[in-house]
Amino acid sequence: MIEKFLKEEQDPKAVEKIYKRLEDLVTTGEEILYIAVQKKPIVNLFPDCIALTNKRILFFTPANLGLTIKFVDFVWKDIIDVYTKEEIIGAIFSVKTTNGAEMGVDYLPKVQARKLYQYAQERKEAEREARRLRDLEEKRAESGSIQFDNIGRANAQQPAPEPEPVHIPVPPAAQEAPKPDELTEKLKKLRMLFDNGLISQEEYNHKKLDLLSDL
């Protein structure tokens, strides 16, 4: 499992110890990319280590004569820059975070420091692209919300038009037709005139037809 992290002169014992610690730290979807191990020129019993994952960078420092390991980690979105400086003996690799904190390890084998820098730059670039996409999505969401709100306000400000009254044409005959009560009274009066002999049957029938034709 650790063989892929031993290609650039890493101390196998140190890598194995850090790898076991990492197994307890990595989260779902987190992948260990690289492990670099400090190599001090004289005594290198408890070297510092740096581990890179696709989500963060971790600095490990042995404590209590190597019985325990302290670590500090930074997620990639909080890292604004990474540095490497090659010296006569080894190289220094360090990072700077958004809150101004700096963390580094010296006496790294130069090849390991270069690998750290390469991986770190790739992760920073990936994080910048992810941040750019997030910003675009947020701007699109805000733009859509503003347009929707404007449409909603415009609709709220414009009252719904009142429906136009529907005019149903009324035939002239119907307009002039007498109400049912009036017609009944007229027919009664007409019948009374006929019963009293004031009009003939012919006149009665004629007047009655005239009244009924108005319905």
C-alpha positions as CSV (number, residue, x, y, z in Angstrom):
1,M,0.0,0.0,0.0
2,I,2.8,2.4,0.8
3,E,5.1,1.4,-2.1
4,K,3.9,4.2,-4.3
5,F,5.0,6.8,-1.7
6,L,8.6,5.4,-1.6
7,K,9.7,6.4,-5.1
8,E,11.6,9.6,-4.1
9,E,14.0,8.4,-1.3
10,Q,11.3,8.5,1.5
11,D,12.1,6.8,4.7
12,P,9.9,3.6,4.7
13,K,9.3,3.6,8.5
14,A,8.3,7.2,8.6
15,V,5.9,6.8,5.6
16,E,4.4,3.7,7.2
17,K,3.8,5.5,10.4
18,I,2.2,8.5,8.7
19,Y,0.1,6.3,6.4
20,K,-1.4,4.5,9.3
21,R,-2.2,7.9,10.9
22,L,-3.7,9.1,7.7
23,E,-6.0,6.1,7.4
24,D,-7.8,7.3,10.6
25,L,-8.0,10.9,9.3
26,V,-9.1,10.7,5.7
27,T,-12.8,11.3,5.0
28,T,-15.2,9.9,2.4
29,G,-13.9,10.6,-1.1
30,E,-10.5,11.8,0.2
31,E,-7.4,10.3,-1.6
32,I,-3.8,10.4,-0.4
33,L,-1.7,11.9,-3.2
34,Y,1.8,12.2,-1.9
35,I,3.9,11.9,1.3
36,A,7.2,13.7,1.8
37,V,9.6,13.0,4.6
38,Q,12.2,15.3,6.1
39,K,15.8,14.2,5.9
40,K,18.0,16.0,8.5
41,P,21.8,16.0,7.7
42,I,23.0,14.5,11.1
43,V,20.3,13.0,13.2
44,N,17.0,12.0,11.5
45,L,15.3,9.9,14.1
46,F,12.0,11.7,14.2
47,P,11.5,13.5,10.9
48,D,8.6,15.8,10.1
49,C,6.4,14.8,7.2
50,I,4.0,16.4,4.8
51,A,1.0,14.6,3.2
52,L,-1.1,15.9,0.4
53,T,-4.6,14.7,-0.4
54,N,-7.2,15.8,-2.9
55,K,-8.9,17.8,-0.1
56,R,-6.1,19.2,2.1
57,I,-2.4,19.4,3.1
58,L,-1.3,18.0,6.4
59,F,1.9,18.7,8.4
60,F,3.0,16.0,10.8
61,T,5.5,16.5,13.7
62,P,6.5,13.6,16.0
63,A,6.3,14.2,19.7
64,N,7.2,12.4,22.9
65,L,10.3,10.8,21.3
66,G,8.2,9.6,18.4
67,L,5.5,7.9,20.5
68,T,2.9,10.4,19.3
69,I,2.4,12.5,16.2
70,K,1.0,16.0,16.2
71,F,-0.5,17.4,13.0
72,V,-2.1,20.5,11.5
73,D,-4.1,20.6,8.3
74,F,-5.3,23.2,5.8
75,V,-8.0,22.6,3.2
76,W,-7.0,23.7,-0.3
77,K,-9.5,26.5,-0.5
78,D,-7.8,28.2,2.4
79,I,-4.3,28.1,0.8
80,I,-3.4,31.2,-1.2
81,D,0.2,30.2,-2.1
82,V,2.8,27.5,-1.9
83,Y,6.6,28.0,-1.9
84,T,9.7,25.8,-2.3
85,K,13.3,26.9,-1.9
86,E,16.2,24.7,-2.6
87,E,19.3,25.1,-0.4
88,I,22.7,23.4,-0.3
89,I,21.3,20.6,1.8
90,G,17.7,19.8,0.9
91,A,14.8,22.2,0.3
92,I,12.1,24.0,2.2
93,F,8.5,23.7,1.3
94,S,5.9,26.0,2.9
95,V,2.3,27.2,2.4
96,K,0.5,30.5,3.2
97,T,-3.1,30.5,4.1
98,T,-5.9,33.1,3.7
99,N,-5.7,34.1,7.3
100,G,-2.0,34.9,7.1
101,A,-0.7,31.7,8.7
102,E,2.4,30.0,7.4
103,M,3.6,26.5,7.8
104,G,6.6,24.7,6.3
105,V,9.2,21.9,6.6
106,D,12.9,22.2,5.9
107,Y,15.5,19.6,5.0
108,L,13.3,17.9,2.5
109,P,15.0,16.0,-0.3
110,K,14.8,18.3,-3.3
111,V,13.0,15.8,-5.5
112,Q,10.3,15.5,-2.8
113,A,10.0,19.2,-2.4
114,R,9.5,19.5,-6.2
115,K,6.9,16.8,-6.2
116,L,5.1,18.6,-3.3
117,Y,5.1,21.9,-5.3
118,Q,3.8,20.1,-8.4
119,Y,0.9,18.4,-6.7
120,A,0.1,21.5,-4.7
121,Q,0.0,23.7,-7.8
122,E,-2.3,21.2,-9.5
123,R,-4.7,21.2,-6.5
124,K,-4.6,25.0,-6.2
125,E,-5.5,25.2,-9.9
126,A,-8.3,22.7,-9.5
127,E,-9.6,24.7,-6.5
128,R,-9.5,28.0,-8.4
129,E,-11.5,26.4,-11.2
130,A,-14.0,25.0,-8.7
131,R,-14.3,28.4,-7.0
132,R,-14.8,30.0,-10.4
133,L,-17.7,27.6,-11.2
134,R,-19.2,28.2,-7.8
135,D,-19.1,32.0,-8.3
136,L,-20.7,31.6,-11.7
137,E,-23.5,29.5,-10.3
138,E,-24.1,32.0,-7.5
139,K,-24.2,34.9,-10.0
140,R,-26.7,33.0,-12.2
141,A,-28.8,32.1,-9.2
142,E,-28.8,35.8,-8.1
143,S,-29.6,37.0,-11.6
144,G,-32.5,34.6,-11.9
145,S,-33.8,35.6,-8.5
146,I,-33.7,39.3,-9.4
147,Q,-35.5,38.8,-12.7
148,F,-38.1,36.7,-11.0
149,D,-38.6,39.3,-8.3
150,N,-38.9,42.1,-10.9
151,I,-41.5,40.2,-12.8
152,G,-43.4,39.5,-9.6
153,R,-43.3,43.2,-8.6
154,A,-44.4,44.3,-12.1
155,N,-47.3,41.9,-12.0
156,A,-48.2,43.1,-8.5
157,Q,-48.2,46.7,-9.5
158,Q,-50.4,46.2,-12.6
159,P,-53.9,45.4,-11.5
160,A,-55.7,42.8,-13.5
161,P,-57.9,44.3,-16.2
162,E,-61.6,44.2,-15.4
163,P,-63.6,42.0,-17.7
164,E,-65.6,43.9,-20.3
165,P,-69.4,43.7,-19.8
166,V,-71.0,41.3,-22.2
167,H,-73.8,42.8,-24.1
168,I,-76.6,40.4,-25.1
169,P,-78.7,41.9,-27.9
170,V,-82.3,42.0,-27.1
171,P,-84.8,41.8,-30.0
172,P,-87.0,45.0,-30.4
173,A,-90.1,43.0,-29.9
174,A,-88.8,41.6,-26.6
175,Q,-87.9,45.2,-25.5
176,E,-91.5,46.4,-26.1
177,A,-93.1,43.3,-24.7
178,P,-95.2,44.0,-21.6
179,K,-94.4,42.4,-18.3
180,P,-96.4,39.3,-17.5
181,D,-98.5,41.1,-14.9
182,E,-99.3,43.9,-17.3
183,L,-100.3,41.4,-20.0
184,T,-102.6,39.6,-17.6
185,E,-104.3,42.8,-16.6
186,K,-104.8,43.8,-20.3
187,L,-106.3,40.4,-21.1
188,K,-108.7,40.7,-18.2
189,K,-109.8,44.1,-19.3
190,L,-110.2,42.9,-22.8
191,R,-112.3,40.0,-21.6
192,M,-114.5,42.3,-19.4
193,L,-115.2,44.5,-22.4
194,F,-116.2,41.5,-24.4
195,D,-118.4,40.1,-21.6
196,N,-120.1,43.4,-21.3
197,G,-120.9,43.5,-25.0
198,L,-118.7,46.5,-25.6
199,I,-116.7,44.8,-28.3
200,S,-117.5,42.0,-30.7
201,Q,-116.1,38.5,-30.8
202,E,-114.1,39.5,-33.9
203,E,-112.6,42.6,-32.1
204,Y,-111.9,40.6,-29.0
205,N,-110.0,37.9,-31.0
206,H,-108.1,40.5,-32.9
207,K,-107.0,42.4,-29.8
208,K,-106.1,39.2,-28.0
209,L,-103.9,38.1,-30.8
210,D,-102.2,41.5,-30.8
211,L,-101.4,41.2,-27.1
212,L,-100.2,37.6,-27.3
213,S,-98.0,38.3,-30.3
214,D,-95.9,40.7,-28.1
215,L,-94.6,37.8,-26.0
